Amino acid sequence: MDINEELLEVVNEKGEVLKTLPRSVIHGDPSLMHRVVHVLVFNKLGELLLQKRSMSKDVAPGKWDTSVGGHVDHGETIVMAVRRETGEELGITACEAEFLYSYIHSNPYETELVYTHSCVHAGEIKFNEDEIDEVRPWSINDIMQNLGKGVFSDNFEHELMTYMKFKTQR
């Protein structure tokens, strides 16, 4: 194992930590569920900021994805991860994210326990060019018209459907 490799906590459905393993062991084994945070960043017009993932990413390269998404590191709280990831990915430090819901997302590559938050941000975006190729706001209508066309990551499509269901139940 590389001493600089990210350590992630394997969790159960309740988010209880079972063990800690390197990211390289967890990714590729969907039986090892780990926690991630998503932040849906909206502008004042209600458009959702999406990021186009770098072609160098091991998951969904070149696909449009959730505004902010990242692992909860070993020993980190959900709130700490939300703040860290929002700052690292978009350079946003003054966006108080509200917790919305959590759900399990699984595909042949990985299983994630996702904690989704949202915020409204009107300031500057300075995205991480090592991880993100582009960011731009999308209307919900434009997103809905592009679902299932290979434009978005499967994670984001699951996120959007969960968000839309959440909105109708509010």
LUMVOKE-678300 format. One record per residue: x, y, z of N, C-alpha, C in turn; residue in three letters. Coordinates in steps of 0.02 Angstrom, whole numbers, padded with zeros to 5 digits. Example, Ala and Ser with C-alpha at 12.3 -4.5 7.8 and 13.67 -1.06 7.14 Angstrom:
% residues 2
{site {00660; -00284; 00390}; {00615; -00225; 00390}; {00660; -00165; 00390}; 'ALA'}
{site {00642; -00112; 00354}; {00684; -00053; 00357}; {00645; 00002; 00394}; 'SER'}
% end
This chain:
% residues 170
{site {00042; -00059; 00000}; {00000; 00000; 00000}; {00044; 00062; 00000}; 'MET'}
{site {00027; 00111; -00040}; {00060; 00176; -00042}; {00043; 00213; 00023}; 'ASP'}
{site {00094; 00239; 00058}; {00081; 00273; 00122}; {00039; 00336; 00113}; 'ILE'}
{site {00036; 00362; 00053}; {-00005; 00422; 00039}; {-00075; 00405; 00016}; 'ASN'}
{site {-00090; 00340; 00011}; {-00155; 00320; -00015}; {-00211; 00337; 00035}; 'GLU'}
{site {-00266; 00359; 00006}; {-00324; 00378; 00045}; {-00351; 00317; 00083}; 'GLU'}
{site {-00365; 00326; 00148}; {-00396; 00273; 00188}; {-00470; 00289; 00196}; 'LEU'}
{site {-00511; 00239; 00184}; {-00584; 00247; 00190}; {-00611; 00197; 00239}; 'LEU'}
{site {-00667; 00216; 00269}; {-00699; 00171; 00318}; {-00753; 00130; 00284}; 'GLU'}
{site {-00751; 00065; 00293}; {-00803; 00020; 00269}; {-00859; 00024; 00322}; 'VAL'}
{site {-00921; 00035; 00298}; {-00977; 00044; 00344}; {-01034; -00003; 00328}; 'VAL'}
{site {-01080; -00009; 00375}; {-01142; -00046; 00362}; {-01196; 00004; 00340}; 'ASN'}
{site {-01257; -00020; 00331}; {-01312; 00021; 00306}; {-01329; 00080; 00352}; 'GLU'}
{site {-01311; 00075; 00416}; {-01324; 00128; 00464}; {-01266; 00178; 00467}; 'LYS'}
{site {-01213; 00166; 00429}; {-01155; 00210; 00430}; {-01106; 00194; 00486}; 'GLY'}
{site {-01116; 00138; 00519}; {-01071; 00118; 00573}; {-01007; 00090; 00543}; 'GLU'}
{site {-00951; 00112; 00568}; {-00886; 00092; 00542}; {-00870; 00020; 00561}; 'VAL'}
{site {-00852; -00020; 00511}; {-00834; -00090; 00521}; {-00759; -00100; 00520}; 'LEU'}
{site {-00725; -00065; 00474}; {-00652; -00069; 00468}; {-00628; -00014; 00422}; 'LYS'}
{site {-00563; -00005; 00421}; {-00532; 00045; 00378}; {-00486; 00010; 00328}; 'THR'}
{site {-00493; 00029; 00264}; {-00453; -00001; 00211}; {-00430; 00052; 00162}; 'LEU'}
{site {-00378; 00038; 00123}; {-00356; 00084; 00071}; {-00409; 00090; 00016}; 'PRO'}
{site {-00413; 00148; -00014}; {-00460; 00161; -00069}; {-00453; 00109; -00124}; 'ARG'}
{site {-00392; 00089; -00140}; {-00380; 00041; -00194}; {-00411; -00027; -00180}; 'SER'}
{site {-00420; -00044; -00117}; {-00452; -00108; -00099}; {-00527; -00101; -00103}; 'VAL'}
{site {-00553; -00044; -00081}; {-00626; -00033; -00079}; {-00654; -00024; -00149}; 'ILE'}
{site {-00621; 00019; -00190}; {-00645; 00028; -00258}; {-00632; -00035; -00297}; 'HIS'}
{site {-00682; -00059; -00331}; {-00677; -00122; -00368}; {-00710; -00179; -00331}; 'GLY'}
{site {-00730; -00168; -00268}; {-00764; -00220; -00229}; {-00829; -00192; -00201}; 'ASP'}
{site {-00885; -00202; -00236}; {-00948; -00173; -00214}; {-00975; -00202; -00148}; 'PRO'}
{site {-00942; -00253; -00121}; {-00964; -00280; -00056}; {-00938; -00236; 00001}; 'SER'}
{site {-00893; -00190; -00014}; {-00863; -00147; 00037}; {-00893; -00076; 00032}; 'LEU'}
{site {-00947; -00065; 00068}; {-00981; 00000; 00065}; {-00941; 00053; 00104}; 'MET'}
{site {-00936; 00112; 00074}; {-00901; 00168; 00105}; {-00944; 00231; 00100}; 'HIS'}
{site {-00929; 00279; 00144}; {-00969; 00340; 00147}; {-00942; 00393; 00099}; 'ARG'}
{site {-00990; 00429; 00068}; {-00972; 00486; 00026}; {-01021; 00543; 00041}; 'VAL'}
{site {-01000; 00603; 00024}; {-01043; 00661; 00030}; {-01055; 00690; -00039}; 'VAL'}
{site {-01115; 00713; -00050}; {-01133; 00751; -00110}; {-01161; 00818; -00087}; 'HIS'}
{site {-01145; 00870; -00124}; {-01174; 00936; -00111}; {-01203; 00960; -00177}; 'VAL'}
{site {-01268; 00974; -00177}; {-01302; 01002; -00235}; {-01299; 01077; -00227}; 'LEU'}
{site {-01260; 01110; -00269}; {-01250; 01182; -00265}; {-01295; 01215; -00317}; 'VAL'}
{site {-01343; 01255; -00293}; {-01390; 01290; -00336}; {-01370; 01364; -00339}; 'PHE'}
{site {-01388; 01396; -00395}; {-01380; 01469; -00398}; {-01448; 01501; -00381}; 'ASN'}
{site {-01450; 01566; -00381}; {-01512; 01602; -00361}; {-01569; 01592; -00411}; 'LYS'}
{site {-01554; 01567; -00472}; {-01605; 01553; -00522}; {-01633; 01482; -00514}; 'LEU'}
{site {-01606; 01444; -00467}; {-01628; 01375; -00457}; {-01593; 01325; -00502}; 'GLY'}
{site {-01542; 01349; -00539}; {-01504; 01303; -00582}; {-01454; 01265; -00538}; 'GLU'}
{site {-01440; 01203; -00558}; {-01395; 01160; -00521}; {-01326; 01160; -00554}; 'LEU'}
{site {-01276; 01178; -00516}; {-01207; 01177; -00541}; {-01185; 01104; -00547}; 'LEU'}
{site {-01161; 01085; -00606}; {-01134; 01018; -00615}; {-01061; 01024; -00635}; 'LEU'}
{site {-01023; 00971; -00620}; {-00953; 00968; -00639}; {-00944; 00913; -00691}; 'GLN'}
{site {-00901; 00928; -00740}; {-00882; 00877; -00789}; {-00818; 00846; -00764}; 'LYS'}
{site {-00821; 00782; -00749}; {-00765; 00746; -00719}; {-00706; 00741; -00768}; 'ARG'}
{site {-00647; 00747; -00741}; {-00586; 00741; -00780}; {-00583; 00673; -00814}; 'SER'}
{site {-00553; 00671; -00872}; {-00544; 00608; -00908}; {-00495; 00561; -00872}; 'MET'}
{site {-00458; 00587; -00823}; {-00411; 00546; -00786}; {-00443; 00510; -00726}; 'SER'}
{site {-00506; 00524; -00711}; {-00540; 00493; -00654}; {-00553; 00419; -00667}; 'LYS'}
{site {-00550; 00378; -00613}; {-00562; 00306; -00621}; {-00637; 00290; -00622}; 'ASP'}
{site {-00679; 00334; -00599}; {-00751; 00325; -00601}; {-00781; 00379; -00644}; 'VAL'}
{site {-00820; 00360; -00694}; {-00858; 00405; -00738}; {-00817; 00462; -00768}; 'ALA'}
{site {-00760; 00446; -00799}; {-00721; 00500; -00831}; {-00760; 00534; -00886}; 'PRO'}
{site {-00755; 00601; -00889}; {-00787; 00640; -00941}; {-00862; 00648; -00935}; 'GLY'}
{site {-00891; 00623; -00881}; {-00964; 00628; -00871}; {-00980; 00688; -00827}; 'LYS'}
{site {-01039; 00717; -00837}; {-01064; 00769; -00793}; {-01088; 00736; -00729}; 'TRP'}
{site {-01075; 00770; -00673}; {-01087; 00740; -00608}; {-01112; 00792; -00558}; 'ASP'}
{site {-01129; 00768; -00499}; {-01152; 00809; -00444}; {-01104; 00867; -00432}; 'THR'}
{site {-01130; 00924; -00409}; {-01090; 00984; -00397}; {-01026; 00967; -00359}; 'SER'}
{site {-01034; 00933; -00303}; {-00978; 00912; -00261}; {-00990; 00841; -00240}; 'VAL'}
{site {-00939; 00800; -00244}; {-00945; 00731; -00221}; {-00877; 00706; -00200}; 'GLY'}
{site {-00875; 00674; -00143}; {-00811; 00647; -00121}; {-00817; 00600; -00062}; 'GLY'}
{site {-00764; 00565; -00050}; {-00761; 00517; 00005}; {-00759; 00551; 00072}; 'HIS'}
{site {-00785; 00516; 00122}; {-00776; 00536; 00191}; {-00712; 00499; 00213}; 'VAL'}
{site {-00661; 00536; 00229}; {-00597; 00506; 00247}; {-00599; 00474; 00316}; 'ASP'}
{site {-00553; 00429; 00328}; {-00546; 00396; 00393}; {-00542; 00448; 00449}; 'HIS'}
{site {-00586; 00440; 00499}; {-00585; 00485; 00556}; {-00621; 00551; 00546}; 'GLY'}
{site {-00651; 00561; 00488}; {-00683; 00624; 00471}; {-00759; 00619; 00482}; 'GLU'}
{site {-00790; 00673; 00505}; {-00863; 00674; 00510}; {-00893; 00693; 00443}; 'THR'}
{site {-00958; 00683; 00436}; {-00993; 00701; 00374}; {-00986; 00777; 00363}; 'ILE'}
{site {-00997; 00817; 00414}; {-00993; 00890; 00408}; {-00923; 00911; 00386}; 'VAL'}
{site {-00872; 00881; 00416}; {-00803; 00897; 00397}; {-00791; 00880; 00323}; 'MET'}
{site {-00816; 00823; 00301}; {-00807; 00802; 00231}; {-00843; 00849; 00183}; 'ALA'}
{site {-00903; 00871; 00201}; {-00941; 00918; 00159}; {-00900; 00982; 00150}; 'VAL'}
{site {-00876; 01010; 00204}; {-00837; 01072; 00201}; {-00773; 01063; 00161}; 'ARG'}
{site {-00737; 01009; 00175}; {-00674; 00997; 00141}; {-00684; 00988; 00066}; 'ARG'}
{site {-00731; 00945; 00047}; {-00743; 00931; -00024}; {-00769; 00992; -00062}; 'GLU'}
{site {-00812; 01031; -00031}; {-00839; 01091; -00063}; {-00782; 01141; -00076}; 'THR'}
{site {-00737; 01147; -00028}; {-00680; 01192; -00037}; {-00631; 01165; -00088}; 'GLY'}
{site {-00614; 01100; -00083}; {-00565; 01070; -00129}; {-00589; 01070; -00201}; 'GLU'}
{site {-00652; 01052; -00212}; {-00676; 01044; -00281}; {-00697; 01110; -00314}; 'GLU'}
{site {-00730; 01154; -00277}; {-00757; 01214; -00307}; {-00730; 01279; -00278}; 'LEU'}
{site {-00689; 01274; -00226}; {-00662; 01335; -00195}; {-00714; 01373; -00155}; 'GLY'}
{site {-00769; 01340; -00138}; {-00823; 01372; -00100}; {-00811; 01359; -00026}; 'ILE'}
{site {-00805; 01413; 00013}; {-00795; 01405; 00085}; {-00851; 01437; 00126}; 'THR'}
{site {-00895; 01474; 00094}; {-00948; 01509; 00131}; {-01017; 01487; 00110}; 'ALA'}
{site {-01027; 01423; 00103}; {-01092; 01396; 00083}; {-01115; 01348; 00137}; 'CYS'}
{site {-01163; 01369; 00178}; {-01186; 01326; 00232}; {-01232; 01272; 00203}; 'GLU'}
{site {-01206; 01212; 00198}; {-01243; 01157; 00167}; {-01294; 01127; 00216}; 'ALA'}
{site {-01353; 01116; 00190}; {-01408; 01086; 00229}; {-01412; 01012; 00211}; 'GLU'}
{site {-01415; 00968; 00263}; {-01424; 00897; 00250}; {-01494; 00884; 00223}; 'PHE'}
{site {-01498; 00844; 00169}; {-01562; 00827; 00139}; {-01583; 00755; 00154}; 'LEU'}
{site {-01540; 00707; 00138}; {-01558; 00636; 00143}; {-01495; 00593; 00133}; 'TYR'}
{site {-01502; 00529; 00146}; {-01449; 00482; 00129}; {-01480; 00422; 00093}; 'SER'}
{site {-01439; 00387; 00055}; {-01461; 00329; 00017}; {-01400; 00287; -00001}; 'TYR'}
{site {-01413; 00226; -00024}; {-01358; 00182; -00046}; {-01358; 00180; -00122}; 'ILE'}
{site {-01299; 00192; -00150}; {-01289; 00187; -00222}; {-01240; 00130; -00235}; 'HIS'}
{site {-01260; 00082; -00277}; {-01216; 00026; -00291}; {-01214; 00013; -00366}; 'SER'}
{site {-01154; -00004; -00390}; {-01145; -00024; -00459}; {-01092; -00080; -00459}; 'ASN'}
{site {-01074; -00108; -00515}; {-01025; -00163; -00514}; {-00956; -00144; -00488}; 'PRO'}
{site {-00942; -00079; -00482}; {-00876; -00055; -00461}; {-00872; -00040; -00386}; 'TYR'}
{site {-00927; -00013; -00358}; {-00924; 00009; -00288}; {-00994; 00014; -00258}; 'GLU'}
{site {-00996; 00019; -00192}; {-01058; 00032; -00155}; {-01044; 00090; -00108}; 'THR'}
{site {-01087; 00141; -00112}; {-01077; 00201; -00072}; {-01139; 00215; -00030}; 'GLU'}
{site {-01127; 00236; 00031}; {-01180; 00264; 00073}; {-01173; 00339; 00066}; 'LEU'}
{site {-01220; 00369; 00030}; {-01216; 00440; 00009}; {-01255; 00484; 00058}; 'VAL'}
{site {-01223; 00537; 00080}; {-01254; 00588; 00122}; {-01259; 00652; 00080}; 'TYR'}
{site {-01320; 00669; 00059}; {-01330; 00725; 00014}; {-01351; 00788; 00052}; 'THR'}
{site {-01318; 00843; 00032}; {-01331; 00909; 00060}; {-01345; 00957; 00002}; 'HIS'}
{site {-01370; 01016; 00018}; {-01379; 01067; -00034}; {-01363; 01136; -00006}; 'SER'}
{site {-01348; 01181; -00051}; {-01338; 01251; -00032}; {-01349; 01294; -00094}; 'CYS'}
{site {-01359; 01359; -00081}; {-01364; 01408; -00134}; {-01301; 01450; -00131}; 'VAL'}
{site {-01269; 01458; -00189}; {-01206; 01496; -00191}; {-01209; 01545; -00249}; 'HIS'}
{site {-01193; 01608; -00235}; {-01194; 01660; -00287}; {-01125; 01687; -00302}; 'ALA'}
{site {-01075; 01663; -00268}; {-01007; 01690; -00276}; {-00967; 01655; -00330}; 'GLY'}
{site {-00903; 01667; -00327}; {-00856; 01640; -00376}; {-00844; 01566; -00366}; 'GLU'}
{site {-00831; 01532; -00420}; {-00813; 01461; -00419}; {-00741; 01455; -00445}; 'ILE'}
{site {-00699; 01423; -00406}; {-00630; 01408; -00428}; {-00621; 01333; -00423}; 'LYS'}
{site {-00638; 01298; -00477}; {-00638; 01225; -00475}; {-00567; 01196; -00481}; 'PHE'}
{site {-00561; 01136; -00454}; {-00498; 01099; -00454}; {-00487; 01069; -00524}; 'ASN'}
{site {-00441; 01098; -00561}; {-00430; 01077; -00631}; {-00396; 01009; -00637}; 'GLU'}
{site {-00371; 00981; -00582}; {-00343; 00913; -00584}; {-00398; 00861; -00584}; 'ASP'}
{site {-00456; 00878; -00556}; {-00511; 00830; -00550}; {-00571; 00846; -00595}; 'GLU'}
{site {-00576; 00909; -00615}; {-00636; 00933; -00650}; {-00615; 00969; -00714}; 'ILE'}
{site {-00648; 00952; -00770}; {-00634; 00985; -00834}; {-00675; 01048; -00844}; 'ASP'}
{site {-00734; 01051; -00814}; {-00779; 01108; -00827}; {-00833; 01107; -00773}; 'GLU'}
{site {-00860; 01166; -00758}; {-00920; 01172; -00716}; {-00967; 01221; -00750}; 'VAL'}
{site {-01031; 01208; -00742}; {-01081; 01255; -00768}; {-01149; 01240; -00738}; 'ARG'}
{site {-01192; 01291; -00734}; {-01259; 01280; -00709}; {-01304; 01248; -00762}; 'PRO'}
{site {-01347; 01204; -00739}; {-01396; 01171; -00782}; {-01466; 01183; -00753}; 'TRP'}
{site {-01514; 01195; -00796}; {-01583; 01197; -00772}; {-01605; 01124; -00760}; 'SER'}
{site {-01651; 01116; -00714}; {-01676; 01048; -00700}; {-01707; 01019; -00764}; 'ILE'}
{site {-01740; 01061; -00803}; {-01771; 01039; -00866}; {-01717; 01012; -00914}; 'ASN'}
{site {-01661; 01047; -00922}; {-01607; 01024; -00965}; {-01578; 00958; -00940}; 'ASP'}
{site {-01572; 00952; -00875}; {-01547; 00889; -00846}; {-01595; 00833; -00863}; 'ILE'}
{site {-01659; 00844; -00851}; {-01710; 00792; -00863}; {-01709; 00769; -00937}; 'MET'}
{site {-01698; 00816; -00983}; {-01698; 00800; -01054}; {-01637; 00758; -01074}; 'GLN'}
{site {-01584; 00759; -01033}; {-01523; 00723; -01050}; {-01512; 00659; -01010}; 'ASN'}
{site {-01560; 00643; -00966}; {-01553; 00580; -00928}; {-01554; 00520; -00974}; 'LEU'}
{site {-01514; 00470; -00958}; {-01513; 00408; -00996}; {-01478; 00412; -01063}; 'GLY'}
{site {-01444; 00468; -01077}; {-01411; 00477; -01142}; {-01335; 00471; -01137}; 'LYS'}
{site {-01309; 00450; -01079}; {-01237; 00442; -01071}; {-01201; 00507; -01056}; 'GLY'}
{site {-01238; 00560; -01041}; {-01209; 00625; -01027}; {-01185; 00628; -00954}; 'VAL'}
{site {-01223; 00597; -00909}; {-01211; 00600; -00837}; {-01183; 00535; -00810}; 'PHE'}
{site {-01149; 00540; -00753}; {-01127; 00479; -00719}; {-01188; 00442; -00693}; 'SER'}
{site {-01182; 00376; -00684}; {-01238; 00339; -00657}; {-01252; 00361; -00585}; 'ASP'}
{site {-01200; 00382; -00549}; {-01208; 00407; -00481}; {-01253; 00470; -00482}; 'ASN'}
{site {-01240; 00516; -00529}; {-01280; 00577; -00531}; {-01352; 00562; -00550}; 'PHE'}
{site {-01363; 00517; -00598}; {-01431; 00502; -00618}; {-01470; 00473; -00558}; 'GLU'}
{site {-01438; 00431; -00519}; {-01470; 00404; -00458}; {-01483; 00462; -00409}; 'HIS'}
{site {-01433; 00506; -00401}; {-01441; 00564; -00357}; {-01500; 00607; -00378}; 'GLU'}
{site {-01505; 00622; -00442}; {-01558; 00666; -00465}; {-01627; 00635; -00452}; 'LEU'}
{site {-01635; 00571; -00466}; {-01699; 00538; -00454}; {-01716; 00539; -00379}; 'MET'}
{site {-01666; 00529; -00337}; {-01677; 00531; -00265}; {-01697; 00602; -00244}; 'THR'}
{site {-01664; 00652; -00272}; {-01679; 00722; -00256}; {-01750; 00740; -00278}; 'TYR'}
{site {-01769; 00720; -00338}; {-01836; 00737; -00364}; {-01890; 00704; -00320}; 'MET'}
{site {-01879; 00643; -00299}; {-01927; 00609; -00255}; {-01930; 00645; -00187}; 'LYS'}
{site {-01872; 00665; -00161}; {-01868; 00702; -00098}; {-01907; 00767; -00103}; 'PHE'}
{site {-01898; 00804; -00158}; {-01932; 00868; -00167}; {-02008; 00861; -00167}; 'LYS'}
{site {-02033; 00808; -00199}; {-02105; 00798; -00203}; {-02136; 00777; -00135}; 'THR'}
{site {-02094; 00749; -00092}; {-02118; 00727; -00026}; {-02113; 00782; 00027}; 'GLN'}
{site {-02080; 00836; 00010}; {-02071; 00891; 00058}; {-02133; 00931; 00069}; 'ARG'}
% end
